[in-house]
Amino acid sequence: MKVAEMRMLRWMYGYTRKDRVRNKIIRDKVGVASVEDKLRESSMRWFGYVERRDVDPPVMRCERLSIAGLRKGRGRPKKYWGDIVRQDISLLRLTEDMTHDRKAWRSRIKVVG
């Protein structure tokens, strides 16, 4: 994903790989944040919405549902949304309690680019 993004940014600015211009310089000149950071921001925005909603909806019961006796398959374990969100929260040094203040949450997760 990063390679395709940088290829598009180089194309936008008119550079080729032969010009040997560093990615950071191109990103600064174009003035955009990375796609990875923007995806993290949208995921955190959705997480804030999920955390702020009421406890009553039936969807909340599905979130806490665990299936007993489920056998895991071979290979790499699946990536679950909750696990990715926990990683992003620790990466951005946030806590789940911060989600209740929407303005503060939005300002903390905003990617400047």
Residue, then its C-alpha position, 0 to 999 in steps of 0.5 A: m500500500k505504501v509503495a502504491e501511495m508513493r508512486m502516485l505522489r511521485w507522479m503528482y509531483g513529476y518525480t521518478r525513482k531515477d531522480r532519487v528524491r526521498n519519500k519524506i521530501i516528496r510527502d512534505k512538498v505535496g503536503v499530504a498525510s500517509v494513507e496508513d495514518k488516515l485509515r488509522e484516523s477513520s478507524m479511531r473515529w469509528f471507535g469513538y462513535v461505538e464507545r459513545r453509544d448507549v449500552d441498550p442496543p442488541v449490537m452491544r450483546c454481539e460485541r461481548l459474545s464469545i463462542a466456547g469450544l471454537r477451534k482455531g484454524r492453521g496459519r496466521p491468526k485473523k486480525y480482529w478490529g478490536d485488536i487493531v484498535r487496541q494497538d492504535i490506542s497504545l500507539l497514539r497514547l490514548t485511553e478509552d475514557m477519552t472517547h466520551d469527550r468528542k471534541a477532545w477525542r477528535s483533536r487527539i486522533k486528527v492527522v495533520g498532513 
